[in-house]
Amino acid sequence: MRVVVAEDLFLLRDGLVRLLEAHGFEIAAAVESGPELTRALAEMKPDVAVVDVRLPPSFTDEGLQCALAARGKTPGLPVLVLSQHVEQLYARELLADGNGGVGYLLKDRVFDADQFIDAVRRVATGGTAMDPQVISQLLSRHSQDRPIGGLTPRELEVMGLMAQGRSNTAIAAQLFVTERAVAKHTSNIFGKLGLPPSDDDNRRVLAVLAYLDQG
């Protein structure tokens, strides 16, 4: 699986490269700026890109915008964005085209190698990997004035894990309950939020996040 890495800090970029290579990924390119990222994505056509939000020369959201532009030219190009802080706008922009193959993690997650590598692989295969803190903020933001306020504490737990991209099997293991119980909770969640049920993990994640981030 070929990866393009974009990170302006040498030590972190080198660390990402070494970590990915240790888990069997091939590094197609490791770059430090927005223009370099644009060229690498166009020329290398990687299986997945791991991109810092803030890259030179602007140090604003150059990495994110380069990645989104590349997805515009190659729909569904898998992109995992890394950010120092939670920015709900970044998550919304990544999810906007509804094609999946996107992820948004805080840089702290890189230090949990298993979690980070799982996210890279999930995004590379067309799935969604959203940082738990992003999900938590979205849930908190809408809990007072949307139907989400009618969810039980357990349903909120299930929805948070579901929105991270977890399957029913993974959610059941995380919460120490049966898959049948998880299926019942997800059915209740969809019903309360007025969303059509779906067995497609990525589609249901996008649906829930899109609903939560309306308005």
C-alpha positions in Angstrom: 0.0 0.0 0.0 1.6 3.3 -1.2 1.4 6.4 1.0 2.2 10.0 0.5 3.1 11.8 3.8 2.9 15.6 4.1 4.3 17.2 7.3 6.5 20.2 7.6 8.3 19.2 10.8 11.2 17.0 9.9 11.1 14.9 13.1 7.4 14.1 12.9 7.6 13.5 9.2 10.5 11.1 9.7 8.6 9.4 12.5 5.5 8.9 10.4 7.6 7.4 7.6 9.4 5.0 9.9 6.1 4.0 11.6 4.3 3.4 8.3 7.2 1.4 6.9 7.4 -0.7 10.0 3.8 -1.8 9.4 4.3 -2.7 5.7 3.4 0.5 3.9 5.5 1.8 1.0 6.3 5.5 1.2 5.7 7.0 -2.3 6.7 10.5 -1.2 7.4 12.4 2.0 7.0 16.2 1.5 6.9 19.3 3.6 4.8 21.9 1.7 1.5 22.4 -0.1 3.0 22.7 -3.6 5.0 19.5 -3.1 2.0 17.7 -1.8 -0.1 18.7 -4.8 2.6 17.4 -7.2 3.1 14.2 -5.2 -0.6 13.4 -5.2 -0.9 14.1 -8.9 2.2 12.1 -9.9 2.4 9.3 -7.4 -1.4 8.5 -7.2 -1.0 6.9 -3.8 -3.4 4.5 -2.1 -3.7 6.9 0.8 -2.3 10.3 1.8 -1.4 11.3 5.4 -1.5 15.1 5.5 -0.9 17.8 8.1 -3.6 20.5 8.0 -1.1 23.3 8.2 1.7 23.3 5.6 3.9 26.0 4.1 3.7 28.5 2.6 0.5 29.7 4.2 0.6 27.6 7.4 -3.2 27.9 7.6 -5.1 25.0 6.2 -3.0 24.5 3.1 -2.6 20.8 3.6 -6.3 20.2 3.8 -7.1 22.4 0.8 -4.4 20.6 -1.3 -5.9 17.2 -0.3 -9.5 18.4 -1.1 -8.4 19.7 -4.5 -6.7 16.4 -5.2 -9.9 14.6 -4.3 -11.8 16.8 -6.7 -9.6 15.6 -9.5 -9.5 12.0 -8.2 -12.9 11.3 -6.5 -12.5 9.1 -3.5 -8.7 9.6 -3.1 -8.2 8.4 0.5 -6.9 11.2 2.8 -6.2 11.1 6.5 -5.7 14.6 7.9 -3.7 15.3 11.0 -4.3 18.4 13.1 -2.9 19.8 16.3 -6.4 21.0 17.5 -10.0 20.0 17.0 -11.6 22.1 14.2 -15.1 21.0 13.3 -14.9 22.8 10.0 -12.1 20.5 8.8 -14.3 17.5 9.5 -17.2 19.0 7.7 -15.1 19.9 4.6 -13.6 16.4 4.5 -17.1 14.8 4.7 -18.7 17.2 2.2 -18.5 15.1 -0.9 -19.9 12.0 0.8 -17.4 9.6 -1.0 -15.7 8.2 2.1 -12.1 7.4 2.3 -11.5 10.2 4.7 -10.1 10.6 8.2 -9.4 13.4 10.7 -7.2 12.7 13.7 -5.4 14.8 16.3 -1.7 14.4 16.1 -1.6 13.0 19.6 -3.1 9.8 18.1 0.1 9.1 16.2 1.7 8.2 19.5 -0.8 5.3 19.7 0.7 3.3 16.9 -2.1 0.7 16.7 -4.9 3.3 16.6 -3.0 5.4 14.0 -2.2 2.4 11.7 -5.8 1.2 12.0 -7.1 4.6 10.9 -4.7 4.7 7.9 -5.8 1.3 6.8 -9.5 2.1 7.3 -9.3 5.3 5.3 -7.2 3.5 2.6 -9.9 1.0 2.1 -12.6 3.6 1.7 -13.7 3.9 5.3 -14.0 6.8 7.7 -11.8 7.5 10.8 -12.9 10.5 12.9 -11.1 11.5 16.1 -13.1 10.8 19.2 -12.7 14.4 20.4 -14.3 15.7 17.2 -17.2 13.4 17.7 -17.5 14.4 21.3 -17.7 18.1 20.4 -20.3 17.5 17.7 -22.4 15.5 20.2 -22.1 18.2 22.8 -22.8 21.0 20.4 -26.1 19.5 19.2 -27.4 17.7 22.3 -29.5 20.5 23.6 -31.4 21.6 20.5 -31.7 18.5 18.3 -33.3 15.1 18.6 -30.0 13.8 19.7 -31.0 15.0 23.1 -33.4 12.2 23.3 -30.7 9.5 23.0 -29.9 7.5 26.1 -26.3 7.5 27.5 -25.7 4.1 26.0 -27.0 5.2 22.6 -24.7 8.2 22.7 -21.8 5.9 23.4 -22.7 3.7 20.5 -23.2 6.6 18.2 -19.8 8.1 19.1 -18.1 4.8 18.3 -20.2 4.4 15.1 -19.2 7.9 14.0 -15.5 7.0 14.4 -16.0 4.4 11.8 -16.4 1.3 14.1 -18.3 -1.7 12.9 -21.0 -3.3 15.1 -18.5 -6.1 15.9 -15.9 -3.6 17.1 -18.5 -1.6 19.1 -19.7 -4.7 20.8 -16.1 -5.6 21.8 -15.5 -2.0 23.0 -18.6 -1.9 25.2 -18.6 -5.6 26.3 -22.1 -6.2 24.9 -23.5 -8.5 22.2 -23.7 -7.5 18.5 -27.4 -8.0 18.8 -27.5 -5.4 21.5 -25.5 -3.0 19.3 -27.8 -3.6 16.4 -30.8 -2.7 18.6 -29.1 0.5 19.8 -28.2 1.6 16.2 -31.7 0.9 15.1 -33.0 3.1 17.9 -30.5 5.8 17.0 -31.5 5.9 13.4 -35.1 6.0 14.3 -34.7 8.9 16.8 -32.6 10.9 14.3 -34.9 10.3 11.4 -32.1 8.6 9.4 -32.6 5.6 7.1 -30.9 2.4 8.5 -27.9 1.1 6.6 -25.5 -1.8 6.9 -22.8 0.1 5.1 -20.4 1.3 7.9 -19.0 4.2 6.0 -22.4 5.4 4.7 -24.0 5.4 8.2 -21.0 7.3 9.6 -21.4 10.0 7.0 -25.1 10.1 7.5 -24.8 10.6 11.3 -22.0 13.2 11.0 -23.8 15.1 8.3 -26.9 15.2 10.4 -25.1 16.3 13.5 -23.2 19.1 11.7 -26.3 20.7 10.0 -27.1 24.2 10.9 
